[in-house]
């Protein structure tokens, strides 16, 4: 394999860390961007375009032996918005990779949500994309990463929860015995780098988390926060009708602002699902990847 990797989603929260990891490993990175970017590294080339633009995708993957597809739609008020990006855009990228006649590996950054496609529009779009990419891949080795909730500096979704926890208040979504899991962003980027650097890889789907056996229930999270702040943490369950009302308000306000909402009724089904535990066994065996940062360590050291 040569050392050029094409990356989508490079300007997003997770994508930025993936770029840093790949550059540190000596890869030449070609990254897709919607807007012009300044030249900051001789090993990083920005390609102007989008997942809707087949010409820019062909330019992105030309001469690249691997593709990391990290771009994705996480907000939306209707299903077709997720399908357009997460399914159709992914298939265009795979087609460009195949037509380049050079790409050997394609890593699709999916989500643990794809395990339960019935829960949300987002989960279903990721699940469908996984299936169709697998059917399309042919001679390209397809890796599918299903990370759990990824957090770290730059994340805007989980940081408010952690901030409230360390102030002594834990808002709970779903049942008290819900199983959750987390993954620190640099550990995830390390997994991407190791998969690309591995001498051999196989077409496979991998779950990724911080390796805490069985994940975390809400009481365990509450106790972790109490230990870190050396004081009590009050857990407050948010009733489903309240969440539904908040989702409706969020959707309406976002639409008025011309933006897509994060919190919708579809998303609530995903957020309140009973089991988001995960296992690293398969990926640890295949590429010798092990995460290094637990949620407790991150909370104690303010790594978010």
C-alpha positions in Angstrom: 0.0 0.0 0.0 1.3 3.5 -0.8 1.0 6.2 1.8 -1.8 8.4 0.5 -5.2 8.3 2.3 -8.3 10.1 1.2 -10.5 11.3 4.0 -14.0 12.7 4.2 -15.4 14.5 7.3 -11.9 15.9 8.0 -13.2 19.2 9.2 -15.5 17.7 11.8 -14.9 16.9 15.5 -13.7 13.3 14.9 -12.2 13.9 11.5 -9.7 16.4 12.8 -8.3 13.9 15.2 -8.1 11.2 12.5 -6.1 13.7 10.3 -3.7 14.4 13.1 -3.1 10.7 13.7 -2.6 9.9 10.1 -0.1 12.7 9.6 1.8 11.7 12.7 2.1 8.2 11.2 3.6 9.6 8.0 0.6 9.3 5.7 0.0 11.7 2.9 -3.6 12.9 3.4 -6.0 14.2 0.8 -9.1 15.6 2.6 -12.5 16.7 1.3 -13.7 20.2 2.2 -16.7 22.3 1.2 -14.7 25.6 1.7 -11.2 26.7 0.9 -8.6 25.8 3.5 -5.2 27.3 4.1 -2.1 25.2 3.4 -0.6 24.2 6.8 1.2 20.9 6.1 3.0 19.5 3.1 1.5 16.1 3.7 -2.1 17.4 3.8 -3.9 18.4 0.6 -7.4 19.9 0.7 -9.8 18.9 -2.2 -12.7 21.3 -2.6 -16.0 19.5 -3.1 -18.8 17.4 -1.5 -20.3 14.0 -1.4 -22.8 15.2 -4.0 -20.0 16.1 -6.5 -18.7 13.0 -8.3 -15.9 15.0 -10.0 -14.5 16.2 -6.6 -14.8 12.6 -5.3 -12.8 11.3 -8.2 -10.1 13.9 -7.6 -10.1 13.1 -3.9 -9.4 9.4 -4.3 -7.1 9.5 -7.3 -3.9 7.7 -6.4 -5.0 7.0 -2.9 -4.7 3.4 -1.7 -7.1 3.9 1.2 -10.2 5.9 1.9 -11.5 6.9 5.4 -15.2 7.9 5.1 -15.9 9.9 8.2 -18.4 12.4 6.8 -22.0 11.9 7.9 -25.3 13.5 8.5 -26.3 13.5 12.2 -29.0 16.1 12.2 -32.3 16.1 10.3 -36.0 16.6 10.5 -36.9 13.9 8.0 -35.5 10.5 6.9 -34.5 11.6 3.4 -31.9 14.0 4.7 -30.0 11.2 6.3 -30.4 8.9 3.3 -29.1 11.6 0.9 -25.8 11.9 2.8 -25.2 8.7 4.7 -26.4 6.3 2.0 -26.2 8.0 -1.4 -23.0 10.0 -0.6 -21.3 6.9 0.7 -22.1 4.9 -2.4 -20.8 7.7 -4.7 -17.6 7.7 -2.7 -17.2 3.9 -3.0 -17.9 4.1 -6.7 -15.2 6.7 -7.1 -12.8 4.5 -5.1 -13.5 1.5 -7.4 -13.2 3.5 -10.6 -9.8 4.8 -9.4 -8.5 1.2 -9.8 -6.0 2.0 -7.0 -7.9 1.9 -3.7 -7.2 -1.2 -1.7 -8.9 -0.4 1.6 -12.1 1.6 2.4 -12.9 2.4 6.1 -16.5 3.4 6.7 -17.1 5.2 10.0 -20.6 4.0 10.9 -22.1 4.1 14.4 -23.1 1.6 17.1 -26.6 2.9 16.3 -26.5 0.8 13.1 -26.9 -2.2 15.3 -30.6 -1.2 15.8 -31.8 0.4 12.5 -35.4 0.4 13.7 -34.6 3.1 16.3 -34.0 6.2 14.3 -33.6 7.7 10.8 -29.9 8.1 11.5 -29.4 4.5 12.7 -31.3 3.2 9.6 -29.3 5.2 7.2 -26.0 3.9 8.6 -27.3 0.3 8.6 -28.4 0.6 4.9 -25.0 2.2 4.0 -23.1 -0.7 5.6 -25.1 -3.2 3.7 -24.8 -1.5 0.3 -21.1 -0.7 0.7 -20.5 -4.4 1.5 -22.4 -5.4 -1.6 -20.4 -2.9 -3.7 -16.9 -3.3 -2.4 -15.8 -6.3 -4.6 -12.0 -6.4 -4.4 -11.7 -3.5 -2.0 -11.3 -4.5 1.7 -14.1 -2.8 3.6 -13.7 -2.0 7.2 -16.8 -0.8 9.1 -16.2 0.9 12.5 -19.2 1.2 14.8 -18.0 3.5 17.6 -20.1 4.2 20.6 -20.5 7.8 21.9 -17.2 9.5 21.1 -16.2 12.5 23.2 -13.2 14.8 23.8 -12.0 18.3 23.2 -14.1 19.9 20.5 -17.2 17.7 21.1 -20.4 19.7 21.6 -22.8 16.9 22.3 -21.5 15.1 25.4 -19.6 18.0 27.0 -22.7 19.6 28.5 -23.6 16.3 30.2 -20.1 16.0 31.7 -20.2 19.6 32.8 -23.5 19.2 34.6 -22.2 15.9 36.2 -19.2 17.7 37.7 -21.5 20.4 39.0 -23.5 17.7 40.9 -26.5 17.1 38.5 -26.9 14.1 36.2 -29.9 14.3 33.8 -30.9 10.7 33.0 -32.4 9.6 29.7 -34.2 6.2 29.6 -34.4 3.6 32.4 -31.9 3.5 35.3 -30.5 0.2 34.1 -29.8 1.4 30.6 -26.3 0.2 29.5 -24.2 3.0 27.9 -20.7 3.1 26.6 -18.2 5.8 25.6 -15.0 6.2 23.6 -12.3 8.9 23.9 -11.7 10.6 20.5 -7.9 10.1 20.4 -8.4 6.4 21.1 -10.8 6.2 18.2 -8.4 8.0 15.9 -5.7 5.6 17.0 -7.9 2.7 15.9 -8.3 4.2 12.5 -4.6 4.7 12.1 -3.8 1.1 13.2 -6.3 -0.3 10.8 -4.7 1.5 7.9 -1.2 0.7 9.1 -1.9 -3.0 9.7 0.0 -5.3 7.4 -3.2 -7.3 6.6 -6.9 -6.5 7.3 -10.1 -8.2 6.3 -13.6 -7.1 5.5 -15.2 -6.9 8.9 -17.5 -4.8 11.1 -16.1 -3.7 14.4 -17.6 -2.2 17.6 -15.4 0.2 19.5 -15.7 1.5 23.1 -13.5 2.2 26.1 -13.4 -1.5 27.1 -15.3 -1.1 30.4 -17.0 -4.5 30.6 -20.7 -4.3 30.2 -20.6 -0.6 29.7 -22.0 1.9 32.2 -25.4 2.1 33.8 -26.6 5.4 35.1 -25.8 4.6 38.7 -22.2 3.8 37.7 -21.9 7.1 35.9 -23.4 8.9 38.9 -20.9 7.2 41.2 -18.0 8.1 38.9 -19.0 11.7 38.9 -19.4 11.7 42.7 -15.9 10.2 43.1 -14.3 12.7 40.8 -16.0 15.8 42.3 -15.7 14.4 45.9 -19.3 15.2 46.5 -22.8 14.0 45.8 -24.4 13.9 42.4 -28.1 14.1 42.0 -29.6 12.0 39.2 -32.8 13.4 37.7 -34.8 11.2 35.2 -36.3 13.1 32.4 -39.8 11.7 31.6 -40.4 10.6 28.0 -43.3 13.2 27.5 -40.9 15.9 28.5 -38.3 14.7 26.1 -40.9 14.5 23.3 -41.9 18.1 24.0 -38.3 19.2 23.9 -37.8 17.4 20.6 -40.8 19.2 19.1 -39.5 22.6 20.3 -36.0 21.8 19.1 -37.4 20.8 15.7 -39.5 23.9 15.3 -36.8 26.4 16.4 -34.2 24.7 14.2 -36.5 24.9 11.2 -37.2 28.6 11.9 -33.5 29.2 12.0 -32.9 27.4 8.8 -31.0 24.6 10.4 -31.5 20.9 10.9 -32.3 19.7 14.5 -30.3 17.3 16.5 -33.1 16.4 18.9 -36.1 14.9 17.2 -38.7 12.3 18.1 -36.7 9.9 16.0 -33.5 10.6 17.9 -35.2 10.2 21.3 -35.9 6.5 20.5 -32.2 6.1 19.9 -31.1 8.0 23.0 -33.4 6.1 25.3 -32.6 2.6 24.0 -31.9 0.1 26.8 -28.5 -1.3 25.6 -25.6 0.6 24.1 -22.9 -1.6 25.6 -20.2 -2.7 23.1 -17.2 -5.0 22.9 -13.7 -4.4 21.5 -12.9 -8.1 21.4 -12.9 -8.5 17.6 -10.9 -5.4 16.8 -8.4 -6.0 19.5 -7.8 -9.5 18.2 -7.5 -8.3 14.5 -5.3 -5.2 14.8 -4.1 -5.2 18.4 -5.9 -2.0 19.3 -6.7 -1.3 22.9 -8.1 2.1 24.2 -6.2 3.9 26.8 -8.6 6.4 28.3 -11.5 5.5 30.5 -14.4 7.8 31.3 -13.2 8.2 34.9 -9.7 9.2 33.7 -11.2 11.8 31.3 -13.5 13.2 34.0 -10.6 13.5 36.5 -8.4 15.2 34.1 -10.9 17.4 32.3 -10.3 15.7 28.9 -13.5 16.9 27.3 
